[in-house]
């Protein structure tokens, strides 16, 4: 559980921060090549994970990141997941630009406008990003299996699989108990933040 938290929490926080920065740039600024870069970002959503796993493995191996949590955390610092970027872009586009103009008149720069004006209004969207990324990373089995070799660094998903021994009788009572413990944080998180999660999915900006 501690290994899973070490992997999941920095990944989620990095995703929330980077996707907000990227979304703010696409939603509020005009720059050369914006349409091309946006189309390129959206096109990455169409690539299946099976196509990317070998190039990413070779890249992370050359960086010396294997058998660590860096393959999960560092790419998210660079806004790796296009889905979250797109979701935040659509949400920020729904926020009236008049708020930005008022902030500019009051002397706020771009970053202060983002953190003092835009970010508080993106609370429901950020909760959606948080919940989605938390659930996906917590439940991820394939990527930790590829990148993490040391048993001492295994997250819950791999540890749960290790509890099922194909060579001997399976103690289902222990497997089910461990399964319950592993899904408890996700269930608690979902129901405690359900209100914000639904708002983030159902809306694309301010109401009224």
Secondary structure per residue as TSV (DSSP state, phi and psi in degrees):
chain	resnum	aa	ss	phi	psi
A	1	X	-	360.0	-38.8
A	2	X	H	-66.4	-40.9
A	3	X	H	-61.2	-41.0
A	4	X	H	-63.9	-41.0
A	5	X	H	-65.1	-38.8
A	6	X	H	-62.7	-30.7
A	7	X	H	-86.7	-41.9
A	8	X	H	-78.7	-49.2
A	9	X	H	-61.9	-49.6
A	10	X	H	-62.1	-35.1
A	11	X	H	-63.6	-43.9
A	12	X	H	-65.9	-45.7
A	13	X	H	-64.1	-41.1
A	14	X	H	-63.9	-38.6
A	15	X	H	-64.6	-45.2
A	16	X	H	-61.6	-43.4
A	17	X	H	-68.4	-51.0
A	18	X	H	-68.3	-40.5
A	19	X	H	-66.0	-33.4
A	20	X	H	-67.5	-43.2
A	21	X	H	-63.1	-47.4
A	22	X	H	-63.9	-43.1
A	23	X	H	-63.9	-39.5
A	24	X	H	-62.8	-40.5
A	25	X	H	-64.3	-44.6
A	26	X	H	-72.0	-35.4
A	27	X	H	-81.9	-26.4
A	28	X	H	-118.6	-10.8
A	29	X	-	-123.2	148.9
A	30	X	-	-110.0	125.0
A	31	X	-	-145.9	163.9
A	32	X	T	-65.9	131.0
A	33	X	T	81.3	13.1
A	34	X	H	-61.3	-46.9
A	35	X	H	-63.5	-40.6
A	36	X	H	-65.4	-45.2
A	37	X	H	-65.7	-37.5
A	38	X	H	-65.3	-44.4
A	39	X	H	-63.5	-38.0
A	40	X	H	-65.1	-41.0
A	41	X	H	-64.1	-44.9
A	42	X	H	-64.9	-35.3
A	43	X	H	-64.9	-26.6
A	44	X	G	-67.3	-20.1
A	45	X	G	-69.5	-18.8
A	46	X	G	-88.9	-7.5
A	47	X	S	-83.5	124.6
A	48	X	-	-72.3	153.6
A	49	X	H	-62.0	-30.0
A	50	X	H	-63.3	-29.2
A	51	X	H	-75.3	-31.3
A	52	X	H	-92.4	-19.1
A	53	X	H	-64.2	-40.6
A	54	X	H	-70.5	-49.6
A	55	X	H	-58.6	-39.3
A	56	X	H	-67.3	-39.3
A	57	X	H	-62.0	-45.4
A	58	X	H	-63.6	-39.5
A	59	X	H	-65.8	-46.9
A	60	X	H	-67.5	-32.0
A	61	X	H	-65.1	-42.3
A	62	X	H	-66.4	-30.9
A	63	X	H	-77.6	-14.3
A	64	X	T	77.4	28.9
A	65	X	-	-95.3	-5.4
A	66	X	T	-65.1	154.2
A	67	X	T	60.1	37.3
A	68	X	S	-150.0	177.7
A	69	X	S	-94.5	4.9
A	70	X	H	-61.8	-38.5
A	71	X	H	-60.5	-18.1
A	72	X	H	-93.7	-35.6
A	73	X	H	-89.4	-51.5
A	74	X	H	-63.5	-43.7
A	75	X	H	-58.5	-32.9
A	76	X	H	-71.3	-25.3
A	77	X	H	-63.9	-27.8
A	78	X	T	-98.1	23.9
A	79	X	T	56.3	56.9
A	80	X	-	-70.9	-34.5
A	81	X	-	-92.5	109.1
A	82	X	H	-65.9	-28.7
A	83	X	H	-59.3	-46.1
A	84	X	H	-69.5	-36.7
A	85	X	H	-60.8	-46.0
A	86	X	H	-65.0	-41.3
A	87	X	H	-63.2	-42.2
A	88	X	H	-70.3	-35.8
A	89	X	H	-60.6	-47.5
A	90	X	H	-63.0	-36.3
A	91	X	H	-69.3	-45.8
A	92	X	H	-67.1	-33.4
A	93	X	H	-61.4	-26.8
A	94	X	T	-80.9	-8.4
A	95	X	S	-84.8	128.4
A	96	X	-	-57.2	136.5
A	97	X	H	-68.8	-18.8
A	98	X	H	-59.0	-29.7
A	99	X	H	-65.3	-40.3
A	100	X	H	-63.9	-42.0
A	101	X	H	-65.7	-39.2
A	102	X	H	-64.4	-40.1
A	103	X	H	-65.0	-38.0
A	104	X	H	-65.8	-40.1
A	105	X	H	-62.6	-35.8
A	106	X	T	-77.5	-1.2
A	107	X	T	95.0	12.1
A	108	X	-	-83.5	140.1
A	109	X	-	-83.4	-175.3
A	110	X	H	-63.9	-45.9
A	111	X	H	-71.5	-37.9
A	112	X	H	-68.0	-34.5
A	113	X	H	-63.2	-41.2
A	114	X	I	-62.8	-49.9
A	115	X	I	-80.8	-26.0
A	116	X	I	-99.0	-26.6
A	117	X	I	-111.9	-56.0
A	118	X	I	-73.2	-47.1
A	119	X	H	-59.6	-43.4
A	120	X	H	-61.9	-27.9
A	121	X	H	-79.8	-12.7
A	122	X	T	-96.7	17.8
A	123	X	H	-57.3	-46.6
A	124	X	H	-67.1	-38.5
A	125	X	H	-67.2	-39.8
A	126	X	H	-66.3	-35.0
A	127	X	H	-64.1	-37.9
A	128	X	H	-64.7	-43.7
A	129	X	H	-60.4	-44.4
A	130	X	H	-60.0	-47.9
A	131	X	H	-67.8	-46.6
A	132	X	H	-58.6	-51.8
A	133	X	H	-66.9	-37.1
A	134	X	H	-61.1	-47.9
A	135	X	H	-65.6	-44.6
A	136	X	H	-65.7	-41.9
A	137	X	H	-73.8	-39.3
A	138	X	H	-63.2	-40.2
A	139	X	H	-88.4	-5.3
A	140	X	-	-64.6	127.1
A	141	X	-	-111.3	-40.7
A	142	X	H	-67.8	-49.3
A	143	X	H	-65.4	-45.2
A	144	X	H	-59.6	-34.4
A	145	X	H	-63.2	-35.1
A	146	X	H	-78.9	-44.1
A	147	X	H	-94.4	-22.6
A	148	X	-	-108.5	124.2
A	149	X	-	-106.1	-31.9
A	150	X	-	-79.4	130.1
A	151	X	G	-62.7	-31.4
A	152	X	G	-66.3	-16.2
A	153	X	G	-106.9	6.5
A	154	X	-	-64.2	137.5
A	155	X	-	-81.1	-177.1
A	156	X	H	-61.5	-40.0
A	157	X	H	-60.2	-41.4
A	158	X	H	-75.9	-36.2
A	159	X	H	-64.4	-36.4
A	160	X	H	-64.9	-39.5
A	161	X	H	-67.5	-35.2
A	162	X	H	-66.3	-24.1
A	163	X	T	-73.7	-12.2
A	164	X	S	-100.4	102.9
A	165	X	-	-94.5	115.7
A	166	X	T	-73.3	-15.6
A	167	X	T	-90.6	-8.8
A	168	X	S	-142.2	-179.8
A	169	X	-	-66.8	137.8
A	170	X	-	-88.4	126.7
A	171	X	-	-86.9	90.2
A	172	X	H	-64.7	-27.8
A	173	X	H	-61.8	-42.2
A	174	X	H	-71.1	-38.6
A	175	X	H	-63.3	-45.2
A	176	X	H	-68.5	-35.9
A	177	X	H	-64.9	-42.7
A	178	X	H	-68.2	-36.1
A	179	X	H	-62.7	-42.1
A	180	X	H	-62.7	-43.1
A	181	X	H	-64.5	-37.6
A	182	X	H	-71.2	-32.3
A	183	X	H	-92.7	-10.6
A	184	X	H	-58.9	-45.7
A	185	X	H	-60.5	-38.1
A	186	X	H	-68.0	-44.3
A	187	X	H	-62.8	-44.4
A	188	X	H	-62.2	-44.4
A	189	X	H	-62.8	-43.9
A	190	X	H	-63.1	-47.1
A	191	X	H	-73.8	-30.4
A	192	X	H	-74.2	-27.9
A	193	X	T	-114.1	22.5
A	194	X	H	-62.7	-38.1
A	195	X	H	-59.6	-49.6
A	196	X	H	-69.5	-33.2
A	197	X	H	-63.0	-46.7
A	198	X	H	-64.9	-40.7
A	199	X	H	-63.4	-40.3
A	200	X	H	-67.1	-31.6
A	201	X	H	-81.9	-38.0
A	202	X	H	-82.2	-22.0
A	203	X	-	-116.0	158.7
A	204	X	S	-125.3	22.8
A	205	X	S	162.1	-151.8
A	206	X	-	-79.9	150.9
A	207	X	-	-103.1	146.9
A	208	X	-	78.0	360.0
